[in-house]
Amino acid sequence: MKFLIVGNKNALTYKEVFKSIKDGKLWLGINSPKEFELPDGKITKKISGLCRWFTNLDYTKRHEDLELTQKFEGYL
């Protein structure tokens, strides 16, 4: 079953969510919702920084390599 959930960013620390991310069954969206429309048509207040997209829907950007620009050594 495919899904997309808007949830609190603290859900990342829940053991079930963390395990699903670790196992590749769940991942985060590429941005963070700032506001959204409720079923009754109202728009939420600004929720900047509090929400994340949790999904198992595939999208191209998650397969792109990260371009690393700096290397850090000797800090541990």
C-alpha positions as CSV (number, residue, x, y, z in Angstrom):
1,M,0.0,0.0,0.0
2,K,1.4,3.4,-1.0
3,F,1.0,6.3,1.4
4,L,2.0,9.9,2.1
5,I,1.6,11.2,5.6
6,V,2.2,14.7,7.0
7,G,3.5,14.3,10.5
8,N,5.4,15.9,13.3
9,K,9.2,15.9,12.8
10,N,9.6,14.3,16.2
11,A,8.1,11.1,14.7
12,L,11.6,10.4,13.3
13,T,12.6,9.4,16.9
14,Y,9.9,6.8,17.3
15,K,11.4,3.3,17.1
16,E,8.9,2.0,14.6
17,V,9.4,5.0,12.2
18,F,13.2,4.9,12.6
19,K,13.3,1.2,11.9
20,S,11.1,1.7,8.8
21,I,13.5,4.4,7.5
22,K,16.5,2.2,8.3
23,D,14.9,-0.8,6.4
24,G,14.1,1.4,3.4
25,K,10.4,1.0,3.8
26,L,9.8,4.7,4.5
27,W,11.6,7.9,3.6
28,L,11.1,11.7,4.0
29,G,9.9,14.0,1.3
30,I,12.3,16.6,-0.2
31,N,10.8,19.6,1.5
32,S,8.8,20.5,4.6
33,P,5.1,21.6,4.4
34,K,4.6,25.2,5.5
35,E,0.8,25.1,5.5
36,F,-2.0,22.9,4.0
37,E,-5.7,22.8,3.4
38,L,-7.9,21.0,5.8
39,P,-10.9,18.9,4.7
40,D,-13.2,21.7,5.6
41,G,-11.4,24.1,3.2
42,K,-9.6,26.1,5.8
43,I,-5.9,26.8,5.5
44,T,-3.7,26.0,8.5
45,K,-1.5,28.6,10.2
46,K,2.1,28.6,9.3
47,I,3.7,25.4,10.7
48,S,7.2,26.0,9.4
49,G,9.7,23.5,10.8
50,L,7.2,21.3,12.6
51,C,6.1,18.9,9.9
52,R,7.7,16.5,7.5
53,W,6.4,14.3,4.7
54,F,6.6,10.6,5.5
55,T,6.1,8.4,2.4
56,N,6.9,5.3,0.5
57,L,6.0,6.9,-2.9
58,D,9.1,6.9,-5.1
59,Y,10.4,10.1,-6.6
60,T,13.4,10.8,-8.8
61,K,15.3,13.1,-6.4
62,R,15.7,10.5,-3.7
63,H,17.9,8.4,-6.1
64,E,20.3,11.3,-7.0
65,D,23.8,11.2,-5.5
66,L,24.7,13.9,-3.0
67,E,27.5,16.1,-4.2
68,L,29.9,16.4,-1.3
69,T,31.9,19.6,-1.2
70,Q,34.1,19.2,1.9
71,K,35.9,16.4,3.7
72,F,36.4,16.4,7.5
73,E,39.0,14.2,9.2
74,G,40.5,13.7,12.6
75,Y,37.6,14.8,14.8
76,L,36.9,11.5,16.5
